[in-house]
Each structure stands twice: as structure tokens, then as C-alpha cells.
Amino acid sequence: MTTPADRAERGRAARKDASRSSHGLWIPGADRLDPLAVLARQATHRVPELVPLRHERMAASPYAFLRGAAAVMAADLAPQPRTGLTVQLCGDAHLLNFGVFAAPDGALFFDLNDFDETLPGPFEWDVKRLAASVVVAALDQGAPASDARDAARAAAGAYRTSMRRLARLGELAVWYERIGTAALRPLVRAARRGRAEAPASRQRTTLRAVEELTGTAEGHRRIIHDPPLLEPVGPLDTAMLRRIFIGYRSTLPEEQRVLLDRFRLVDVARKVTGVGSVGTRCFVVLLEGRDAGDPLLLQIKEAERSVLEPHVQQSVYPHQGRRVVAGQRLLQATGDVFLGWVTGSEGRHFYWRRLRDMKGPAVVEGMAPALLRTYAELCGGALARAHARSGDRIAIAHYLGGSDTFDRALADFALRYADRNRADHAALVAALAADRTPAATRQARRDSRNTL
């Protein structure tokens, strides 16, 4: 059995493959892929009428572009030196993919939120995406580059110090580690000083989701349609969804199947969600338990191949929905009991989850620099906790070391990448203004169909 000393030495040895300071030296290569071409290739598999909406949302700001450009960033990170220290990556660890959740026992905790791109890979890729999102968000708010760099450095520093703390804990202590409400208090205090909102805790509950998305008429609760963001599906898709519901049920643990069987499916609608996910097939399913006053909202979302897959090892799960579910279960401190997966028509892969299980992201827009820095630190600590469950936390901790060399390098990288992201965003804005639709996107409009 490998000893802690052996693992520590492995971490220090990884500095030969990728020194800590090398992470700050990012320069786009001459053969860098055209980001608009990357987006066009993604569009070939998406609902054609929603592709323009995705581009419109990405064009709203540099930060919105970054949210939708996980595939672009993955291609940019791939040629860089790698530590070889592998974890289960989130794959899209930007600021808004963290939030507050409620465990089944009602306790609130802070954790990662989005796992569509999850795959094993070098731990630093998630940290770099987080740091880049911090800088881009800060600059979007008009903060000076010095403040943006300081916030990114704080995020990387929180990741490093949290990983070093976790490296000293036992296996069970790490596995059951949670970031609870006590860790949110500095953020709440900073929010009050900065006149911005901290992450909502009980504001965006499952009950509120029901209130926002459904209505009751003559004693029957149904989904309220709001095209094109929330709209009815045809009878064929409805019938297909009812059939694949049985397949989804079979992927749940036995006790969760008993719970699910206490509900009946009463309505379904197509939903547009997020920025990067716009165009993937996504549906909201309304179920009813004891009566109309006992609703449950589930989301069924298409799972494509991770944007990381061309650059790291292929997933051990041929089913992409199962890949997402397995990654979420591994990374989150307390998982969603309704997580499952299923195959739809035409071989498409989907995963199911509960919609808005009492989670609330921070409102990044309008965050004062001090608040953004505090929130970035919280995200960095949460990311370290997630990585420590799957990776060699002792090796990573000794790679990172006790100095701030890694923190400063990540901050340098984030500033450089924010400049590139700003240019990519401007290119998209210009292409939309000139109505230059990539050929792959035009093909998507001809070939893609909105079916399960």
C-alpha cells in the first residue's frame, strides 16, 4: 500500500512535469481552433431553433461568453503542461456553477452545481476555469485589473489551503466533509457591506420552482407555458417520455424507486436552461404525490459527450447520462436522490434530476470587489473538497506546497485568459451583427430535430 510519504513525494515530483509557475504562462498557439468554429460544431447536435438563442445569450457579455465556451477553454488548456494529478473534474467550474443546496435532512451546504462536462482529468483545469471566471466577472463589473487578479489569486489560494487541510484528514472525514452555513457568514456580511445579494438559501426552493413554473386550475396543477423558454411538447414526445420514465426508474436505488412510485406523472414541457446548455434537449416533468398540493418537479436533460473528452481519456461510461450522474455523485457532498439516466429515441442519452433542490447561486452581477473575492474563496474551497473525494489529495497538496507560487500563477493565467475571452466574445458579437452564420450551424438547422 502506498504510504502518505510516497504520495507526498509523487506530488512534489509532479512539479517536474508542470512547475507551479508554468501555469501562469498561457499564450494561444498559432494553430488555436477558431472559437466560432468550435461553437458551430456543437450546434450540429442541438435543437436548431434554439441555436440562435444560445449565441444571443453568449453575446450578452464576456462572462456570458465564457459560460457557454467550456469547449473552447478545454481546447485551450489541452496543449499546456499537465501535472498528471488526476481528479474527477467538474469540467465547467465557473462561479455560477456553485450554489447552496439542502441535504435530505434539511441542512444547507455550499457545493458544485453543474456536472454536464464531468470527466477525470488534471486537477488544475477546474481551478483555471474558476480563476478565469473570477477575473472575467470582475472586469465585467468594471473592477480594475488589480482587484480582478486579487480575487482570482484568492480563489486559487483557498483551493490550495483547503486541499492541504484535507490532506491531513482521514478518509471518512474527507468523504463526509461539507461546507455548511457557518462558511457562508463572511459572505453574508460582505454582501451587506457591498449592497449585493449573497447566495440565496431558502429563497429558491423546490416549492418556489413549483410556484414559478406551474399553476392550478379546477384543482389540477399543470406547467405554465412561456415560449420559447418553457413550452409544450407534442403527443409523440409526451408518450415517449412516459415510456422512458420506466427506464429511468430502473437506474435508481431500490429505496428511491419506492419513493418515486408514490408519485404519478401529470405534465411535461420543454425548457431552455442556462447559457452553454441552450439547444440541448431539456424537459421539465411535473409529478404529483398525495394530491395536487404535493408536487415534485424533475428535469430530464440531454447528455452529450464531455467537451473534455477529445483532450483526456474517454469516459468509462458509454452512456453519457450515466457519466454525468456518476460524476455528480462522486463530486457532491450530498447527492440528489432522484439522479438517474435513460436512453431516449434515436439513441440519445439523458439524465434526470430534481429541479432546484433548494439551491441558490450568487448574484455575480453587481458584486463589489470585496464580496466577489469572498465568494471566490468559498468556491475555491468547495472545489478542493470535491476534488479530494476522487483524487490523491496528499499528492495534490504537496504539489501545491505552502507558498503562494501556484496562487500567483493562476491569477496571471486568469488575466491572460480573460483578454483572450474578451476578444472571442467580440468576434461572436461581430459575427452576429454581420449575420455570419457558420456552415455547421446552418446544417444543424436542416438536420436536427427536437425529439427525445
Residue pairs with C-beta under 8 A, 6 or more apart in sequence:
4 394
7 392
7 394
7 395
7 398
8 394
8 395
8 397
8 398
9 398
10 392
10 395
10 398
11 85
11 392
11 394
11 395
11 396
11 397
11 398
11 399
11 400
12 398
12 399
14 83
14 84
14 85
14 395
14 399
15 399
17 81
17 82
17 83
17 84
18 80
18 81
18 82
18 83
18 84
18 124
19 81
20 399
20 400
20 401
20 405
20 406
20 409
21 405
21 408
21 409
22 80
22 81
22 409
23 80
23 124
23 128
23 406
23 409
23 410
23 413
24 408
24 409
24 410
24 411
24 412
24 413
24 416
25 409
25 412
25 413
26 76
26 80
26 413
26 416
26 417
27 416
28 76
28 420
29 79
32 75
32 76
33 72
33 75
35 69
35 72
35 424
35 427
35 428
36 427
36 428
36 431
36 438
37 438
37 440
38 69
38 71
38 72
38 75
39 55
39 58
39 68
39 69
39 71
39 72
39 428
39 438
39 441
40 438
40 439
40 440
40 441
41 440
42 71
42 279
43 51
43 54
43 279
43 438
43 440
43 441
43 444
44 440
44 441
44 443
44 444
44 447
44 448
45 304
45 444
45 448
46 54
46 278
46 279
46 280
46 444
46 448
47 279
47 280
47 281
47 448
47 450
48 444
48 445
48 446
48 447
48 448
49 228
49 445
49 450
50 228
50 272
50 278
50 279
51 278
51 279
51 441
51 444
51 445
53 228
53 272
53 278
53 279
54 68
54 275
54 276
54 278
54 279
55 428
55 432
56 432
57 64
57 68
57 275
57 278
58 64
58 65
58 67
58 68
58 69
58 275
58 425
58 428
59 65
59 425
59 428
59 429
59 432
61 140
61 425
62 136
62 139
62 140
62 418
62 421
62 422
62 425
63 133
63 136
63 137
63 140
63 364
64 275
65 421
65 424
65 425
65 428
66 73
66 94
66 132
66 133
66 136
66 421
66 425
67 94
67 96
67 133
67 274
67 275
67 276
68 275
68 276
68 278
69 276
69 421
69 424
70 91
70 92
70 117
70 129
70 276
70 307
71 307
72 424
73 129
73 132
73 417
74 91
74 117
74 125
74 307
74 308
74 310
74 311
75 310
75 311
76 417
76 420
77 125
77 128
77 311
78 310
78 311
82 122
82 124
83 122
83 123
83 124
83 399
84 122
85 122
85 123
85 124
85 391
85 392
85 395
85 396
85 399
86 120
86 121
86 122
86 123
86 391
87 120
87 121
87 122
87 123
87 126
87 387
87 390
87 391
87 396
88 118
88 119
88 120
88 327
88 330
88 331
88 386
88 387
88 389
88 390
88 391
89 117
89 118
89 119
89 120
89 121
89 122
89 123
89 125
89 126
89 308
90 97
90 112
90 114
90 115
90 117
90 118
90 126
90 327
90 331
90 383
90 386
91 115
91 116
91 117
91 118
91 119
91 121
91 125
91 126
91 306
91 307
91 308
92 114
92 116
92 117
92 129
92 276
93 112
93 126
93 127
93 129
93 130
93 133
93 379
93 383
94 129
94 130
94 132
94 133
95 130
95 133
95 134
95 137
95 362
95 364
95 375
95 376
95 379
96 113
96 133
96 361
96 362
96 364
97 112
97 113
97 114
97 361
98 110
98 111
98 112
98 113
98 361
98 362
98 378
98 379
98 382
99 110
99 111
99 113
99 199
99 359
99 360
99 361
99 362
100 108
100 109
100 110
100 184
100 199
100 200
100 201
100 358
100 359
100 360
101 108
101 109
101 110
101 111
101 332
101 334
101 357
101 358
101 359
102 108
102 202
102 205
102 357
102 358
102 359
103 109
103 178
103 334
104 334
104 337
107 178
107 180
107 181
108 180
108 181
108 184
108 201
108 202
108 358
109 178
109 179
109 180
109 181
109 333
109 334
110 179
110 180
110 183
110 184
110 199
110 378
110 382
111 178
111 179
111 332
111 333
111 334
111 382
111 386
112 331
112 332
112 382
112 383
112 386
113 359
113 361
114 274
115 324
115 327
115 328
115 331
116 276
116 277
116 301
116 303
116 304
116 306
116 324
117 306
117 307
117 308
118 306
118 323
118 324
118 327
118 328
118 331
119 306
119 308
119 309
119 312
119 313
119 315
119 323
119 327
120 312
120 313
120 390
121 308
121 311
121 312
121 313
122 312
123 387
123 391
123 396
125 308
126 383
126 387
127 155
127 156
127 159
127 380
127 383
127 410
128 410
128 413
128 414
128 417
130 155
130 159
130 376
130 379
130 380
130 383
131 152
131 155
131 156
131 410
131 411
131 413
131 414
132 152
132 413
132 414
132 417
132 418
132 421
134 148
134 151
134 152
134 155
134 372
134 376
134 414
135 148
135 149
135 151
135 152
135 411
135 414
135 415
135 417
135 418
136 418
136 421
136 422
137 364
137 367
137 372
138 147
138 148
138 151
138 152
138 369
138 372
139 145
139 148
139 418
139 422
140 365
141 365
141 366
141 367
141 369
141 372
143 151
143 369
143 372
145 415
147 369
147 373
148 414
148 415
148 418
149 411
149 412
149 414
149 415
150 369
150 373
150 411
151 369
151 372
151 373
151 376
152 376
152 410
152 411
152 414
152 415
153 404
153 407
153 408
153 410
153 411
154 373
154 376
154 377
154 380
154 407
155 376
155 377
155 379
155 380
155 410
156 380
156 406
156 407
156 410
156 411
157 377
157 380
157 404
157 407
158 376
158 377
158 378
158 379
158 380
158 381
158 384
159 380
159 381
159 383
159 384
159 400
160 384
160 397
160 400
160 401
160 404
160 406
160 407
161 381
162 380
162 381
162 384
162 385
163 384
163 387
163 388
163 393
163 396
163 397
163 400
164 397
164 400
164 402
166 174
166 177
166 384
166 385
166 388
166 393
166 397
167 388
167 393
167 394
167 396
167 397
167 398
169 177
174 388
174 389
174 393
175 389
176 333
177 333
177 385
177 388
178 333
178 334
179 333
179 378
179 381
179 382
179 385
181 201
183 378
183 381
184 198
184 199
184 201
184 378
186 374
187 198
187 199
187 362
187 371
187 374
187 375
187 378
188 198
190 198
190 368
190 370
190 371
190 374
191 197
191 198
191 371
193 368
193 370
193 371
194 367
194 368
194 370
194 371
195 366
195 368
196 363
196 366
196 367
196 368
196 371
197 362
197 363
198 362
199 360
199 361
199 362
199 375
200 360
200 361
201 358
201 360
202 358
203 360
204 356
204 358
204 359
204 360
205 356
205 358
206 296
206 297
206 354
206 355
206 356
206 357
206 358
208 356
209 297
209 355
209 356
210 221
210 295
210 297
213 223
213 224
213 230
213 284
213 297
214 221
214 222
214 223
214 224
214 267
214 286
214 295
214 297
215 221
215 222
215 224
216 222
216 292
219 292
220 266
220 292
221 266
221 267
221 286
221 288
221 292
221 295
222 266
222 267
222 286
223 230
223 267
223 268
223 269
223 284
223 286
224 230
225 231
225 232
225 269
228 272
229 271
229 272
230 269
230 270
230 271
230 272
230 284
231 269
231 270
232 269
232 270
233 241
233 268
233 269
233 270
233 283
236 451
237 268
237 450
237 451
237 452
238 268
240 344
240 345
240 451
240 452
241 265
241 268
241 283
241 285
241 300
241 452
242 265
244 342
244 343
244 344
244 350
244 452
245 265
245 285
245 342
247 342
247 343
248 300
248 340
248 341
248 342
248 350
248 352
249 257
249 260
249 261
249 340
250 257
251 322
251 325
251 340
251 341
251 342
252 260
252 338
252 339
252 340
256 337
256 338
259 337
260 338
262 289
263 287
263 288
263 289
263 296
264 287
264 288
265 285
265 286
265 287
266 286
266 287
266 288
267 285
267 286
268 283
268 284
268 285
268 286
269 283
269 284
270 281
270 282
270 283
270 284
270 450
271 282
271 283
271 284
271 299
272 278
272 282
273 282
273 299
273 301
277 301
280 301
280 302
280 304
281 301
281 302
281 344
281 348
281 350
281 450
281 451
281 452
282 299
282 300
282 301
282 302
283 299
283 300
283 301
283 452
284 297
284 298
284 299
284 355
285 297
285 298
285 299
285 300
285 352
286 295
286 296
286 297
287 295
287 296
287 297
287 298
288 294
288 295
288 296
289 295
289 296
296 354
297 354
297 355
297 356
298 338
298 352
298 353
298 354
298 355
299 352
299 353
299 354
299 355
300 342
300 350
300 351
300 352
301 350
301 351
301 352
301 353
302 348
302 349
302 350
303 320
303 321
303 323
303 324
303 341
303 349
303 350
303 351
304 320
304 349
305 315
305 320
306 315
306 320
306 323
309 315
315 323
317 323
317 326
319 341
319 343
319 349
320 349
321 341
321 342
321 343
321 349
321 350
321 351
322 341
322 349
322 351
324 341
324 351
325 339
325 340
325 341
325 351
328 335
328 336
328 339
328 353
329 335
329 339
330 389
330 390
331 386
331 389
331 390
332 386
333 385
333 386
336 353
336 354
336 357
337 354
338 352
338 353
338 354
339 351
339 352
339 353
340 351
340 352
341 349
341 350
341 351
341 352
342 349
342 350
342 351
342 352
343 349
343 350
344 350
344 451
344 452
345 451
345 452
346 451
348 451
348 452
350 452
362 375
364 372
364 375
367 375
387 393
387 396
388 396
400 406
431 438
